Amino acid sequence: MAKLEKELWNDFDGLLERIENEIINGSSTASLEDSSDFVDGEARCSVRVFERYSAMGSNRVSMNVTLFQCGNGPVRISAITSGGSQAMVFKVNTFGEKAFLDCLQKILDQGTGRGEK
């Protein structure tokens, strides 16, 4: 399992759309498995679950991406990958999980708006 957490000063909808499009278009095996969106007052939360084939591990890996924003505050992002191991007892060969997370990191590094934490 690999995890990435960031705070960005971006447009929530634009960032979410860019993440969806670039992950799906960035790999011929990537897919958006499911999504969920919540709004409560000024708070917003969007969850996306992506999956793709990992040639390094000869298996599929998933990535859960959550965006949260309250009012005009920063967009908080949490992304967690899993499923990249072939072992039955101990987790080995997690290269596919890290590589999937690296794709999201590259997306976030492009035009991150006013700044990040």
N, C-alpha and C positions, 0 to 999 in steps of 0.2 A: 504494500500500500504506500502511496505517495500522496503528499498533501501540499497545497499552495493556498496561502491566505494573503489578501491585499486589500488596501483601501485606495480607491481612485476617485478623482474629481472628474467624472465623465457623465454624459447624458445616459441615464439608465437604459432607455429604450434603444438608443443607438448602439450602446455597448453590448446589450443582449443580442441584438440582431447580428452584429459583427461576429460575436462568438459563435452563434448558431451557424451562420453562413460559412465562416472560415474553417470551422472544424469539419463540417459536412463536406465542403468542397476541397479540403486539404488532404483527403484520403479516399481512395476509391472504395474502401470497405467501411468507412465511418457512417454511422446512422444516428439519428435522434430517436431514442427508444421511447421516451415519454417526457412530459413536461407538466408543470403545475405553477400557477400564479395566484398570489394573494394580495389584497389591498385592505388595510385597516386604517382609516383616517389618513394620515400623511405617510404611513409606513407601507412599503412595497417589498415583496419577496417573490423571486422567480427561481424555480428549480428546473434544471435540465439534466437528463441522463443520456449520455452518449455511449456508443460502443463501437469498437473497431477491431479488426484482426491484427494481431501482432506476429509478424513473421519471425521475430527473434525468439519468441516463446512458443510459436506454433499453436496459439490459442487466441481467444478473444479477451479484450480488456474493456472495462467500463470506466467512465468518468462522470461523477456527479458534480455539477456546477451550480452553486447557489449565489444569487445576487440579492442583496438587501440594502434598502435605502430608507431613511426616515427624513421626511421633508426635503429640504435642499442640502442635506448633509452629503457626505461622501458615499459612494457605492462601495459596500463591503462585499468582497468575493471570497468564497470558500470553494475549493475544488479538491476532490478526493478520488483517486483511482484505485481500482482493485481488479482481481481476477487474472493477474499475469503470472501466476505460479503453476507449475506442473507437479509439484511434490505433494505427497499425501499427508505427511506429518509436519515437516518444516517448510517454511516459505523460501523457495529458491527461485532464481531467474526472474527478478522483478524489473528487468530492463524495459519491457513493453509498457509497464505502468508509468515509469519515469519518462519514457519517450512521449507518451500520450499527454502527460502533464506539461512537458516541454513545448508541445504545440500550443497549448493555451497560454503559456508564458510569453511566447513570441507574439501572439495576438494582443496580449495586454501591453507589451512593450511598444507596440505601434500606436502612436497618437494617444497617449494616456491623459490628455487634457491638462488641467491646471497643476497637477502634481500627484504624488502618491506617498503612501506611508509603508 
